[in-house]
Amino acid sequence: MRLRNKKWADTWLTNHDELVITQDRATGLQGNWMNIFAQEAPIHIEVGTGKGQFIIGMAKKYPDINFIGMEIQESAIAVAARKADEDEAELPNLKFIYGDGAGVETYFSKGEVSKVYLNFSDPWPKNKHETRRLTYKSFLAGYKSILPAGGDLAFKTDNRGLFEYSLYSFANFGIKFDPKGISLNLHEDTEKMEDNIETEYEEKFSSAGFPIYQFLGHFE
């Protein structure tokens, strides 16, 4: 779902290029992302970060990990980054990429990222739009190209159809699920919810009574 156009977004992003990396600049940082962070630490990325609640929450909860939120919508990335910039906590372990998730292999080198998060991606329900789903095989190949052997993938959605499709896609691609990595109603699992950081969509759908589906796995 697209956000309404934010007239301030373009200027704000231009004035905060230390926090939000443009797509062109991101390609030039391939293999050198540690240079823009204050610490040398594993990098986790969220493809389709939306308004940023998840990635900001993760950066606050896990200060010893470097996080990058990727988003193609200008208004969304501006809202997310401004939210991070105005947060009372300092977040030197958080950056954003204003760019297309289909190009992750042009931004990062093999093994430069240790975990990929996909949260409440657009389900693109029509068969003719299958190739646009972030769990389609071409996207999975991109994630694999930037992760080390055994690199992690975490996926959450409220859409049962997308979840079923994604399980099939993951299996065909050879992604192995963790023994306790599949949830058909995440919010009913007290143990898993202890470490769960919610997205804006997750709060909305779970409060309305919709089950949240989760997959945790790794690339061989």
C-alpha positions, 0 to 999 in steps of 0.5 A: 500500500502506497503512502500519500505523497509527502511534499517535504520528503525529497528535501528532507532526504537530501538533507539527511544523506548520512542516514538515508543512502540513495540507490546509486550511492548504495551500489558504490558501497558494495563490500564497504558498508562497515565504513559507514557504521560506527561499529564493526558488527553483523549486518541485518537488512529489512527489504520493504521497511515501510514506515520503519517501526520494525527496523527501528525497534530492532536497532534499539533492542540489538545495539550490537547489530548493524541494521539497514532498512530498504524501501522503494517508496519515497514517502515511506522511506522519508517517514521511517528515517525521520522517525529514527532521526527524531527518536530519543535513542541514538541509533548509530547502528541504523541506516536506510537505503532508498532503493529497489529490493530487487537489486540487493546483489548490486548493493552488497557483496557475498556474505556482507549481510548475515540476515534478511527480513521480509515483513508484510510484503505486498502479496501481489495475488494475481498469478501474472504478478508472481515475479513481483513477490519478494519471495519469488525465486529471483528475489531469493537468488538475490538474497542468497548472493549477499548472505553467507552459507547458512545465512538467515531469512525471516518472513512474516505476513498476515496473508495466508495465500502469500504464506503458502506460496512462499513456503513452496517457493522456499522449499523449491529454492532449497531454503531450510526451515528452523525446527521451530521456525514456522508459526501459523499464529505467531501471537498465540506463541508466548515464547516466540512473542518474547523476542518479536518486534511488531511492524505497523501492519502487524499491530493493525492486523493482529489487533483485528484478530487476524493470525500472523504467519512466520517463517524462519529459515536459512540458506545452505 
